[in-house]
């Protein structure tokens, strides 16, 4: 396990985003350096990012683009990762979402560090996997 101190600025959870997922990475999620695999973090961001679009698509959807993905700080075993999401745009068949991942280190809970942020596009799909209109509320 990688317990080296990381100097990073503390942040407040984003007020105009919704908390959509919390997760604690485990030792099996580590890479050879003792940090959490970037791919594991990406998978969690994709799951978190899909929560808000699912409310709009009212059915199947697919991730079609990762428009931006930025790793800012390493994620460690035992961190409490909180994922916040915000819908940026709803198109005819697609929804673009921004996700921010903040961590509370195990020994400094209540203090947040931004570790990752991403912008992802999801598309509503029908049973054959073809794009379909996003229902309007």
N, CA, C and O atoms as a GROMACS GRO file, in nm:
protein
  548
    1UNK      N    1   0.086  -0.118   0.000
    1UNK     CA    2   0.000   0.000   0.000
    1UNK      C    3   0.089   0.123   0.000
    1UNK      O    4   0.192   0.126   0.068
    2UNK      N    5   0.051   0.224  -0.076
    2UNK     CA    6   0.128   0.348  -0.090
    2UNK      C    7   0.073   0.450   0.010
    2UNK      O    8  -0.037   0.502  -0.009
    3UNK      N    9   0.150   0.480   0.114
    3UNK     CA   10   0.105   0.576   0.216
    3UNK      C   11   0.182   0.706   0.214
    3UNK      O   12   0.175   0.783   0.311
    4UNK      N   13   0.256   0.733   0.107
    4UNK     CA   14   0.332   0.858   0.100
    4UNK      C   15   0.238   0.978   0.104
    4UNK      O   16   0.130   0.975   0.044
    5UNK      N   17   0.279   1.081   0.174
    5UNK     CA   18   0.199   1.203   0.182
    5UNK      C   19   0.195   1.271   0.046
    5UNK      O   20   0.295   1.272  -0.027
    6UNK      N   21   0.082   1.326   0.012
    6UNK     CA   22   0.064   1.399  -0.113
    6UNK      C   23   0.021   1.540  -0.077
    6UNK      O   24  -0.078   1.560  -0.008
    7UNK      N   25   0.097   1.637  -0.126
    7UNK     CA   26   0.061   1.776  -0.102
    7UNK      C   27  -0.036   1.819  -0.211
    7UNK      O   28  -0.001   1.822  -0.329
    8UNK      N   29  -0.157   1.852  -0.170
    8UNK     CA   30  -0.259   1.893  -0.266
    8UNK      C   31  -0.350   1.994  -0.199
    8UNK      O   32  -0.374   1.988  -0.078
    9UNK      N   33  -0.402   2.088  -0.278
    9UNK     CA   34  -0.492   2.188  -0.220
    9UNK      C   35  -0.624   2.126  -0.177
    9UNK      O   36  -0.678   2.038  -0.244
   10UNK      N   37  -0.675   2.172  -0.065
   10UNK     CA   38  -0.805   2.128  -0.018
   10UNK      C   39  -0.914   2.204  -0.092
   10UNK      O   40  -0.897   2.321  -0.125
   11UNK      N   41  -1.026   2.138  -0.118
   11UNK     CA   42  -1.139   2.198  -0.189
   11UNK      C   43  -1.268   2.169  -0.113
   11UNK      O   44  -1.272   2.081  -0.027
   12UNK      N   45  -1.370   2.244  -0.146
   12UNK     CA   46  -1.504   2.218  -0.094
   12UNK      C   47  -1.581   2.139  -0.199
   12UNK      O   48  -1.558   2.158  -0.319
   13UNK      N   49  -1.670   2.051  -0.157
   13UNK     CA   50  -1.755   1.982  -0.256
   13UNK      C   51  -1.831   2.084  -0.340
   13UNK      O   52  -1.877   2.185  -0.287
   14UNK      N   53  -1.845   2.059  -0.470
   14UNK     CA   54  -1.914   2.156  -0.557
   14UNK      C   55  -2.062   2.168  -0.520
   14UNK      O   56  -2.132   2.067  -0.510
   15UNK      N   57  -2.108   2.289  -0.500
   15UNK     CA   58  -2.244   2.313  -0.451
   15UNK      C   59  -2.350   2.298  -0.560
   15UNK      O   60  -2.465   2.268  -0.530
   16UNK      N   61  -2.312   2.318  -0.687
   16UNK     CA   62  -2.410   2.308  -0.794
   16UNK      C   63  -2.407   2.171  -0.864
   16UNK      O   64  -2.459   2.157  -0.974
   17UNK      N   65  -2.344   2.073  -0.800
   17UNK     CA   66  -2.339   1.935  -0.850
   17UNK      C   67  -2.414   1.846  -0.751
   17UNK      O   68  -2.436   1.885  -0.636
   18UNK      N   69  -2.452   1.726  -0.796
   18UNK     CA   70  -2.520   1.631  -0.709
   18UNK      C   71  -2.425   1.518  -0.672
   18UNK      O   72  -2.355   1.465  -0.758
   19UNK      N   73  -2.422   1.481  -0.545
   19UNK     CA   74  -2.346   1.365  -0.502
   19UNK      C   75  -2.417   1.242  -0.557
   19UNK      O   76  -2.532   1.217  -0.523
   20UNK      N   77  -2.347   1.164  -0.642
   20UNK     CA   78  -2.412   1.051  -0.708
   20UNK      C   79  -2.352   0.915  -0.671
   20UNK      O   80  -2.411   0.812  -0.699
   21UNK      N   81  -2.232   0.916  -0.608
   21UNK     CA   82  -2.167   0.789  -0.575
   21UNK      C   83  -2.059   0.812  -0.471
   21UNK      O   84  -1.989   0.913  -0.475
   22UNK      N   85  -2.045   0.717  -0.379
   22UNK     CA   86  -1.933   0.714  -0.284
   22UNK      C   87  -1.878   0.573  -0.286
   22UNK      O   88  -1.954   0.476  -0.290
   23UNK      N   89  -1.746   0.561  -0.283
   23UNK     CA   90  -1.684   0.429  -0.289
   23UNK      C   91  -1.547   0.434  -0.220
   23UNK      O   92  -1.482   0.539  -0.217
   24UNK      N   93  -1.504   0.321  -0.166
   24UNK     CA   94  -1.373   0.310  -0.103
   24UNK      C   95  -1.291   0.208  -0.180
   24UNK      O   96  -1.327   0.090  -0.182
   25UNK      N   97  -1.181   0.249  -0.245
   25UNK     CA   98  -1.098   0.153  -0.318
   25UNK      C   99  -1.025   0.059  -0.222
   25UNK      O  100  -0.988   0.096  -0.110
   26UNK      N  101  -1.005  -0.062  -0.267
   26UNK     CA  102  -0.945  -0.168  -0.186
   26UNK      C  103  -0.810  -0.209  -0.244
   26UNK      O  104  -0.776  -0.170  -0.356
   27UNK      N  105  -0.732  -0.288  -0.170
   27UNK     CA  106  -0.598  -0.329  -0.218
   27UNK      C  107  -0.598  -0.396  -0.355
   27UNK      O  108  -0.502  -0.380  -0.431
   28UNK      N  109  -0.702  -0.469  -0.388
   28UNK     CA  110  -0.709  -0.534  -0.519
   28UNK      C  111  -0.724  -0.438  -0.635
   28UNK      O  112  -0.713  -0.479  -0.751
   29UNK      N  113  -0.748  -0.311  -0.606
   29UNK     CA  114  -0.765  -0.209  -0.710
   29UNK      C  115  -0.635  -0.133  -0.740
   29UNK      O  116  -0.635  -0.037  -0.816
   30UNK      N  117  -0.523  -0.178  -0.678
   30UNK     CA  118  -0.394  -0.108  -0.690
   30UNK      C  119  -0.314  -0.148  -0.813
   30UNK      O  120  -0.325  -0.260  -0.864
   31UNK      N  121  -0.233  -0.053  -0.860
   31UNK     CA  122  -0.134  -0.082  -0.963
   31UNK      C  123  -0.001  -0.117  -0.896
   31UNK      O  124   0.006  -0.126  -0.774
   32UNK      N  125   0.103  -0.136  -0.974
   32UNK     CA  126   0.234  -0.173  -0.921
   32UNK      C  127   0.299  -0.068  -0.834
   32UNK      O  128   0.392  -0.099  -0.760
   33UNK      N  129   0.253   0.055  -0.842
   33UNK     CA  130   0.308   0.163  -0.760
   33UNK      C  131   0.238   0.175  -0.625
   33UNK      O  132   0.281   0.252  -0.539
   34UNK      N  133   0.132   0.098  -0.606
   34UNK     CA  134   0.057   0.106  -0.482
   34UNK      C  135  -0.055   0.209  -0.486
   34UNK      O  136  -0.124   0.228  -0.386
   35UNK      N  137  -0.073   0.275  -0.600
   35UNK     CA  138  -0.186   0.368  -0.618
   35UNK      C  139  -0.300   0.291  -0.685
   35UNK      O  140  -0.279   0.182  -0.738
   36UNK      N  141  -0.417   0.348  -0.681
   36UNK     CA  142  -0.532   0.285  -0.745
   36UNK      C  143  -0.519   0.299  -0.897
   36UNK      O  144  -0.483   0.405  -0.947
   37UNK      N  145  -0.549   0.190  -0.970
   37UNK     CA  146  -0.544   0.191  -1.116
   37UNK      C  147  -0.627   0.305  -1.173
   37UNK      O  148  -0.740   0.328  -1.130
   38UNK      N  149  -0.570   0.376  -1.269
   38UNK     CA  150  -0.646   0.481  -1.337
   38UNK      C  151  -0.770   0.425  -1.404
   38UNK      O  152  -0.874   0.490  -1.406
   39UNK      N  153  -0.761   0.304  -1.459
   39UNK     CA  154  -0.876   0.241  -1.523
   39UNK      C  155  -0.989   0.214  -1.425
   39UNK      O  156  -1.106   0.224  -1.461
   40UNK      N  157  -0.954   0.180  -1.301
   40UNK     CA  158  -1.056   0.157  -1.199
   40UNK      C  159  -1.127   0.290  -1.169
   40UNK      O  160  -1.250   0.295  -1.158
   41UNK      N  161  -1.049   0.396  -1.158
   41UNK     CA  162  -1.107   0.529  -1.133
   41UNK      C  163  -1.197   0.568  -1.250
   41UNK      O  164  -1.306   0.621  -1.229
   42UNK      N  165  -1.152   0.543  -1.372
   42UNK     CA  166  -1.231   0.577  -1.489
   42UNK      C  167  -1.365   0.503  -1.489
   42UNK      O  168  -1.468   0.560  -1.524
   43UNK      N  169  -1.363   0.376  -1.450
   43UNK     CA  170  -1.486   0.299  -1.445
   43UNK      C  171  -1.584   0.358  -1.343
   43UNK      O  172  -1.704   0.364  -1.368
   44UNK      N  173  -1.532   0.401  -1.228
   44UNK     CA  174  -1.618   0.461  -1.127
   44UNK      C  175  -1.676   0.593  -1.176
   44UNK      O  176  -1.792   0.624  -1.150
   45UNK      N  177  -1.595   0.672  -1.246
   45UNK     CA  178  -1.643   0.800  -1.301
   45UNK      C  179  -1.753   0.774  -1.403
   45UNK      O  180  -1.853   0.846  -1.406
   46UNK      N  181  -1.737   0.670  -1.486
   46UNK     CA  182  -1.840   0.637  -1.585
   46UNK      C  183  -1.970   0.597  -1.517
   46UNK      O  184  -2.078   0.638  -1.559
   47UNK      N  185  -1.960   0.516  -1.412
   47UNK     CA  186  -2.080   0.479  -1.335
   47UNK      C  187  -2.147   0.602  -1.274
   47UNK      O  188  -2.268   0.620  -1.284
   48UNK      N  189  -2.066   0.685  -1.210
   48UNK     CA  190  -2.119   0.805  -1.146
   48UNK      C  191  -2.182   0.898  -1.249
   48UNK      O  192  -2.288   0.955  -1.226
   49UNK      N  193  -2.115   0.912  -1.362
   49UNK     CA  194  -2.165   1.001  -1.467
   49UNK      C  195  -2.295   0.956  -1.528
   49UNK      O  196  -2.370   1.037  -1.582
   50UNK      N  197  -2.325   0.827  -1.520
   50UNK     CA  198  -2.446   0.774  -1.581
   50UNK      C  199  -2.571   0.794  -1.496
   50UNK      O  200  -2.683   0.776  -1.546
   51UNK      N  201  -2.555   0.830  -1.370
   51UNK     CA  202  -2.670   0.841  -1.279
   51UNK      C  203  -2.770   0.947  -1.326
   51UNK      O  204  -2.889   0.919  -1.338
   52UNK      N  205  -2.723   1.067  -1.353
   52UNK     CA  206  -2.814   1.175  -1.391
   52UNK      C  207  -2.875   1.154  -1.530
   52UNK      O  208  -2.995   1.175  -1.547
   53UNK      N  209  -2.798   1.112  -1.630
   53UNK     CA  210  -2.859   1.087  -1.761
   53UNK      C  211  -2.966   0.978  -1.757
   53UNK      O  212  -3.062   0.983  -1.833
   54UNK      N  213  -2.949   0.879  -1.670
   54UNK     CA  214  -3.048   0.772  -1.661
   54UNK      C  215  -3.186   0.826  -1.624
   54UNK      O  216  -3.287   0.770  -1.664
   55UNK      N  217  -3.190   0.935  -1.548
   55UNK     CA  218  -3.318   0.997  -1.513
   55UNK      C  219  -3.387   1.054  -1.636
   55UNK      O  220  -3.510   1.059  -1.642
   56UNK      N  221  -3.307   1.098  -1.731
   56UNK     CA  222  -3.362   1.160  -1.851
   56UNK      C  223  -3.392   1.059  -1.961
   56UNK      O  224  -3.494   1.069  -2.029
   57UNK      N  225  -3.304   0.961  -1.981
   57UNK     CA  226  -3.319   0.868  -2.093
   57UNK      C  227  -3.434   0.770  -2.074
   57UNK      O  228  -3.492   0.723  -2.171
   58UNK      N  229  -3.466   0.739  -1.948
   58UNK     CA  230  -3.576   0.648  -1.916
   58UNK      C  231  -3.566   0.519  -1.996
   58UNK      O  232  -3.664   0.472  -2.053
   59UNK      N  233  -3.448   0.463  -1.999
   59UNK     CA  234  -3.424   0.339  -2.073
   59UNK      C  235  -3.275   0.323  -2.097
   59UNK      O  236  -3.193   0.386  -2.032
   60UNK      N  237  -3.243   0.238  -2.191
   60UNK     CA  238  -3.102   0.208  -2.220
   60UNK      C  239  -3.027   0.332  -2.267
   60UNK      O  240  -3.082   0.421  -2.331
   61UNK      N  241  -2.899   0.333  -2.233
   61UNK     CA  242  -2.810   0.438  -2.282
   61UNK      C  243  -2.670   0.379  -2.289
   61UNK      O  244  -2.642   0.274  -2.231
   62UNK      N  245  -2.584   0.447  -2.359
   62UNK     CA  246  -2.446   0.401  -2.375
   62UNK      C  247  -2.351   0.519  -2.363
   62UNK      O  248  -2.384   0.631  -2.402
   63UNK      N  249  -2.233   0.493  -2.308
   63UNK     CA  250  -2.126   0.593  -2.306
   63UNK      C  251  -2.068   0.597  -2.447
   63UNK      O  252  -2.025   0.494  -2.499
   64UNK      N  253  -2.068   0.714  -2.510
   64UNK     CA  254  -2.016   0.723  -2.646
   64UNK      C  255  -1.889   0.806  -2.658
   64UNK      O  256  -1.817   0.795  -2.757
   65UNK      N  257  -1.862   0.890  -2.558
   65UNK     CA  258  -1.741   0.971  -2.566
   65UNK      C  259  -1.696   1.013  -2.427
   65UNK      O  260  -1.777   1.049  -2.341
   66UNK      N  261  -1.567   1.008  -2.408
   66UNK     CA  262  -1.505   1.071  -2.292
   66UNK      C  263  -1.440   1.195  -2.351
   66UNK      O  264  -1.332   1.189  -2.410
   67UNK      N  265  -1.508   1.307  -2.334
   67UNK     CA  266  -1.463   1.430  -2.398
   67UNK      C  267  -1.339   1.487  -2.331
   67UNK      O  268  -1.258   1.554  -2.395
   68UNK      N  269  -1.325   1.460  -2.203
   68UNK     CA  270  -1.209   1.508  -2.127
   68UNK      C  271  -1.198   1.424  -2.000
   68UNK      O  272  -1.298   1.391  -1.938
   69UNK      N  273  -1.075   1.390  -1.964
   69UNK     CA  274  -1.052   1.316  -1.840
   69UNK      C  275  -0.919   1.365  -1.784
   69UNK      O  276  -0.815   1.354  -1.850
   70UNK      N  277  -0.922   1.418  -1.663
   70UNK     CA  278  -0.800   1.474  -1.603
   70UNK      C  279  -0.776   1.408  -1.467
   70UNK      O  280  -0.861   1.412  -1.378
   71UNK      N  281  -0.657   1.349  -1.454
   71UNK     CA  282  -0.615   1.296  -1.324
   71UNK      C  283  -0.532   1.404  -1.257
   71UNK      O  284  -0.430   1.447  -1.311
   72UNK      N  285  -0.575   1.448  -1.139
   72UNK     CA  286  -0.508   1.557  -1.070
   72UNK      C  287  -0.418   1.509  -0.956
   72UNK      O  288  -0.312   1.565  -0.931
   73UNK      N  289  -0.464   1.404  -0.886
   73UNK     CA  290  -0.391   1.350  -0.771
   73UNK      C  291  -0.411   1.199  -0.768
   73UNK      O  292  -0.510   1.149  -0.821
   74UNK      N  293  -0.318   1.127  -0.706
   74UNK     CA  294  -0.337   0.982  -0.695
   74UNK      C  295  -0.450   0.948  -0.597
   74UNK      O  296  -0.482   1.025  -0.506
   75UNK      N  297  -0.509   0.832  -0.620
   75UNK     CA  298  -0.610   0.778  -0.530
   75UNK      C  299  -0.544   0.663  -0.455
   75UNK      O  300  -0.468   0.586  -0.514
   76UNK      N  301  -0.572   0.652  -0.327
   76UNK     CA  302  -0.507   0.553  -0.240
   76UNK      C  303  -0.607   0.455  -0.181
   76UNK      O  304  -0.726   0.485  -0.170
   77UNK      N  305  -0.557   0.340  -0.143
   77UNK     CA  306  -0.640   0.242  -0.072
   77UNK      C  307  -0.694   0.309   0.055
   77UNK      O  308  -0.620   0.376   0.126
   78UNK      N  309  -0.821   0.290   0.081
   78UNK     CA  310  -0.883   0.346   0.201
   78UNK      C  311  -0.936   0.487   0.185
   78UNK      O  312  -1.006   0.536   0.274
   79UNK      N  313  -0.905   0.554   0.073
   79UNK     CA  314  -0.964   0.686   0.048
   79UNK      C  315  -1.116   0.670   0.038
   79UNK      O  316  -1.166   0.567  -0.006
   80UNK      N  317  -1.187   0.773   0.079
   80UNK     CA  318  -1.331   0.776   0.057
   80UNK      C  319  -1.352   0.867  -0.063
   80UNK      O  320  -1.335   0.988  -0.054
   81UNK      N  321  -1.389   0.807  -0.175
   81UNK     CA  322  -1.409   0.883  -0.298
   81UNK      C  323  -1.554   0.923  -0.312
   81UNK      O  324  -1.644   0.840  -0.303
   82UNK      N  325  -1.577   1.051  -0.333
   82UNK     CA  326  -1.711   1.105  -0.356
   82UNK      C  327  -1.717   1.159  -0.497
   82UNK      O  328  -1.630   1.236  -0.539
   83UNK      N  329  -1.819   1.118  -0.571
   83UNK     CA  330  -1.834   1.159  -0.710
   83UNK      C  331  -1.955   1.252  -0.722
   83UNK      O  332  -2.066   1.217  -0.681
   84UNK      N  333  -1.932   1.369  -0.778
   84UNK     CA  334  -2.034   1.470  -0.796
   84UNK      C  335  -2.056   1.489  -0.947
   84UNK      O  336  -1.960   1.494  -1.023
   85UNK      N  337  -2.181   1.500  -0.988
   85UNK     CA  338  -2.211   1.513  -1.131
   85UNK      C  339  -2.306   1.629  -1.156
   85UNK      O  340  -2.383   1.671  -1.070
   86UNK      N  341  -2.297   1.679  -1.280
   86UNK     CA  342  -2.383   1.789  -1.325
   86UNK      C  343  -2.408   1.770  -1.474
   86UNK      O  344  -2.314   1.748  -1.551
   87UNK      N  345  -2.534   1.779  -1.515
   87UNK     CA  346  -2.568   1.773  -1.658
   87UNK      C  347  -2.528   1.906  -1.721
   87UNK      O  348  -2.569   2.012  -1.675
   88UNK      N  349  -2.448   1.899  -1.826
   88UNK     CA  350  -2.406   2.019  -1.898
   88UNK      C  351  -2.497   2.052  -2.016
   88UNK      O  352  -2.524   2.168  -2.045
   89UNK      N  353  -2.544   1.944  -2.084
   89UNK     CA  354  -2.624   1.966  -2.204
   89UNK      C  355  -2.709   1.843  -2.233
   89UNK      O  356  -2.664   1.730  -2.218
   90UNK      N  357  -2.833   1.868  -2.273
   90UNK     CA  358  -2.920   1.761  -2.320
   90UNK      C  359  -2.952   1.791  -2.466
   90UNK      O  360  -3.013   1.892  -2.498
   91UNK      N  361  -2.910   1.700  -2.553
   91UNK     CA  362  -2.936   1.715  -2.696
   91UNK      C  363  -3.055   1.629  -2.738
   91UNK      O  364  -3.135   1.587  -2.654
   92UNK      N  365  -3.066   1.605  -2.866
   92UNK     CA  366  -3.176   1.524  -2.919
   92UNK      C  367  -3.166   1.380  -2.871
   92UNK      O  368  -3.266   1.322  -2.827
   93UNK      N  369  -3.045   1.322  -2.879
   93UNK     CA  370  -3.026   1.182  -2.838
   93UNK      C  371  -2.918   1.168  -2.730
   93UNK      O  372  -2.902   1.061  -2.673
   94UNK      N  373  -2.846   1.275  -2.702
   94UNK     CA  374  -2.730   1.264  -2.612
   94UNK      C  375  -2.741   1.356  -2.492
   94UNK      O  376  -2.815   1.454  -2.490
   95UNK      N  377  -2.663   1.320  -2.390
   95UNK     CA  378  -2.653   1.401  -2.268
   95UNK      C  379  -2.506   1.408  -2.230
   95UNK      O  380  -2.439   1.305  -2.218
   96UNK      N  381  -2.456   1.530  -2.211
   96UNK     CA  382  -2.316   1.551  -2.170
   96UNK      C  383  -2.314   1.587  -2.022
   96UNK      O  384  -2.390   1.673  -1.976
   97UNK      N  385  -2.226   1.520  -1.949
   97UNK     CA  386  -2.219   1.532  -1.804
   97UNK      C  387  -2.077   1.563  -1.761
   97UNK      O  388  -1.981   1.514  -1.821
   98UNK      N  389  -2.062   1.645  -1.657
   98UNK     CA  390  -1.931   1.669  -1.597
   98UNK      C  391  -1.931   1.601  -1.461
   98UNK      O  392  -2.026   1.612  -1.384
   99UNK      N  393  -1.822   1.530  -1.431
   99UNK     CA  394  -1.807   1.458  -1.305
   99UNK      C  395  -1.679   1.505  -1.237
   99UNK      O  396  -1.575   1.517  -1.301
  100UNK      N  397  -1.689   1.532  -1.107
  100UNK     CA  398  -1.572   1.564  -1.027
  100UNK      C  399  -1.561   1.460  -0.917
  100UNK      O  400  -1.659   1.427  -0.851
  101UNK      N  401  -1.441   1.408  -0.898
  101UNK     CA  402  -1.416   1.310  -0.792
  101UNK      C  403  -1.328   1.374  -0.686
  101UNK      O  404  -1.218   1.421  -0.714
  102UNK      N  405  -1.379   1.374  -0.564
  102UNK     CA  406  -1.305   1.428  -0.450
  102UNK      C  407  -1.276   1.314  -0.355
  102UNK      O  408  -1.356   1.222  -0.339
  103UNK      N  409  -1.159   1.320  -0.291
  103UNK     CA  410  -1.125   1.216  -0.195
  103UNK      C  411  -1.109   1.275  -0.056
  103UNK      O  412  -1.064   1.389  -0.038
  104UNK      N  413  -1.146   1.194   0.040
  104UNK     CA  414  -1.112   1.220   0.179
  104UNK      C  415  -1.010   1.112   0.212
  104UNK      O  416  -1.042   0.993   0.210
  105UNK      N  417  -0.887   1.152   0.243
  105UNK     CA  418  -0.787   1.054   0.282
  105UNK      C  419  -0.831   0.990   0.413
  105UNK      O  420  -0.896   1.054   0.496
  106UNK      N  421  -0.797   0.864   0.432
  106UNK     CA  422  -0.843   0.787   0.548
  106UNK      C  423  -0.812   0.859   0.679
  106UNK      O  424  -0.894   0.859   0.771
  107UNK      N  425  -0.695   0.921   0.686
  107UNK     CA  426  -0.654   0.984   0.812
  107UNK      C  427  -0.692   1.131   0.823
  107UNK      O  428  -0.665   1.194   0.925
  108UNK      N  429  -0.756   1.188   0.720
  108UNK     CA  430  -0.798   1.328   0.725
  108UNK      C  431  -0.941   1.342   0.672
  108UNK      O  432  -0.969   1.426   0.587
  109UNK      N  433  -1.031   1.260   0.723
  109UNK     CA  434  -1.169   1.264   0.677
  109UNK      C  435  -1.230   1.401   0.706
  109UNK      O  436  -1.201   1.464   0.808
  110UNK      N  437  -1.316   1.445   0.614
  110UNK     CA  438  -1.378   1.576   0.625
  110UNK      C  439  -1.302   1.684   0.550
  110UNK      O  440  -1.351   1.796   0.536
  111UNK      N  441  -1.183   1.650   0.500
  111UNK     CA  442  -1.103   1.742   0.419
  111UNK      C  443  -1.093   1.681   0.280
  111UNK      O  444  -1.051   1.566   0.265
  112UNK      N  445  -1.132   1.758   0.178
  112UNK     CA  446  -1.143   1.706   0.043
  112UNK      C  447  -1.030   1.752  -0.048
  112UNK      O  448  -0.983   1.866  -0.039
  113UNK      N  449  -0.988   1.661  -0.136
  113UNK     CA  450  -0.890   1.688  -0.241
  113UNK      C  451  -0.953   1.645  -0.372
  113UNK      O  452  -1.006   1.534  -0.381
  114UNK      N  453  -0.949   1.731  -0.475
  114UNK     CA  454  -1.001   1.689  -0.606
  114UNK      C  455  -0.896   1.598  -0.671
  114UNK      O  456  -0.780   1.638  -0.688
  115UNK      N  457  -0.937   1.477  -0.708
  115UNK     CA  458  -0.843   1.382  -0.767
  115UNK      C  459  -0.865   1.363  -0.916
  115UNK      O  460  -0.772   1.331  -0.989
  116UNK      N  461  -0.988   1.382  -0.962
  116UNK     CA  462  -1.020   1.355  -1.102
  116UNK      C  463  -1.139   1.438  -1.144
  116UNK      O  464  -1.226   1.470  -1.063
  117UNK      N  465  -1.142   1.474  -1.272
  117UNK     CA  466  -1.263   1.532  -1.330
  117UNK      C  467  -1.273   1.487  -1.474
  117UNK      O  468  -1.172   1.464  -1.541
  118UNK      N  469  -1.395   1.476  -1.521
  118UNK     CA  470  -1.417   1.426  -1.657
  118UNK      C  471  -1.546   1.482  -1.713
  118UNK      O  472  -1.638   1.518  -1.639
  119UNK      N  473  -1.551   1.490  -1.846
  119UNK     CA  474  -1.673   1.525  -1.918
  119UNK      C  475  -1.703   1.407  -2.009
  119UNK      O  476  -1.619   1.365  -2.088
  120UNK      N  477  -1.825   1.354  -1.997
  120UNK     CA  478  -1.863   1.231  -2.066
  120UNK      C  479  -1.994   1.253  -2.139
  120UNK      O  480  -2.083   1.323  -2.089
  121UNK      N  481  -2.007   1.193  -2.258
  121UNK     CA  482  -2.131   1.199  -2.334
  121UNK      C  483  -2.195   1.060  -2.338
  121UNK      O  484  -2.131   0.960  -2.370
  122UNK      N  485  -2.324   1.058  -2.304
  122UNK     CA  486  -2.405   0.937  -2.309
  122UNK      C  487  -2.512   0.955  -2.415
  122UNK      O  488  -2.559   1.067  -2.438
  123UNK      N  489  -2.550   0.846  -2.481
  123UNK     CA  490  -2.655   0.850  -2.582
  123UNK      C  491  -2.765   0.752  -2.545
  123UNK      O  492  -2.738   0.637  -2.509
  124UNK      N  493  -2.889   0.798  -2.553
  124UNK     CA  494  -3.004   0.710  -2.533
  124UNK      C  495  -3.009   0.614  -2.651
  124UNK      O  496  -2.994   0.656  -2.766
  125UNK      N  497  -3.030   0.485  -2.623
  125UNK     CA  498  -3.034   0.386  -2.731
  125UNK      C  499  -3.159   0.299  -2.717
  125UNK      O  500  -3.214   0.283  -2.608
  126UNK      N  501  -3.202   0.244  -2.833
  126UNK     CA  502  -3.317   0.154  -2.833
  126UNK      C  503  -3.269   0.011  -2.812
  126UNK      O  504  -3.151  -0.012  -2.785
  127UNK      N  505  -3.359  -0.083  -2.823
  127UNK     CA  506  -3.324  -0.225  -2.799
  127UNK      C  507  -3.226  -0.281  -2.900
  127UNK      O  508  -3.161  -0.382  -2.874
  128UNK      N  509  -3.214  -0.218  -3.016
  128UNK     CA  510  -3.118  -0.262  -3.118
  128UNK      C  511  -2.985  -0.186  -3.107
  128UNK      O  512  -2.895  -0.206  -3.188
  129UNK      N  513  -2.975  -0.099  -3.006
  129UNK     CA  514  -2.852  -0.024  -2.985
  129UNK      C  515  -2.840   0.100  -3.070
  129UNK      O  516  -2.732   0.159  -3.079
  130UNK      N  517  -2.948   0.140  -3.134
  130UNK     CA  518  -2.946   0.261  -3.217
  130UNK      C  519  -2.987   0.382  -3.135
  130UNK      O  520  -3.069   0.370  -3.043
  131UNK      N  521  -2.931   0.499  -3.166
  131UNK     CA  522  -2.970   0.621  -3.093
  131UNK      C  523  -3.121   0.645  -3.103
  131UNK      O  524  -3.183   0.618  -3.206
  132UNK      N  525  -3.177   0.694  -2.995
  132UNK     CA  526  -3.320   0.730  -2.990
  132UNK      C  527  -3.332   0.864  -2.919
  132UNK      O  528  -3.240   0.904  -2.847
  133UNK      N  529  -3.440   0.934  -2.938
  133UNK     CA  530  -3.457   1.065  -2.873
  133UNK      C  531  -3.460   1.053  -2.720
  133UNK      O  532  -3.513   0.957  -2.665
  134UNK      N  533  -3.402   1.152  -2.655
  134UNK     CA  534  -3.414   1.163  -2.510
  134UNK      C  535  -3.553   1.218  -2.483
  134UNK      O  536  -3.589   1.323  -2.535
  135UNK      N  537  -3.634   1.148  -2.401
  135UNK     CA  538  -3.769   1.199  -2.371
  135UNK      C  539  -3.761   1.338  -2.306
  135UNK      O  540  -3.674   1.364  -2.222
  136UNK      N  541  -3.852   1.425  -2.345
  136UNK     CA  542  -3.859   1.560  -2.287
  136UNK      C  543  -3.956   1.557  -2.170
  136UNK      O  544  -4.063   1.496  -2.178
  137UNK      N  545  -3.919   1.622  -2.065
  137UNK     CA  546  -4.002   1.624  -1.944
  137UNK      C  547  -4.113   1.723  -1.954
  137UNK      O  548  -4.192   1.737  -1.861
   0.00000   0.00000   0.00000
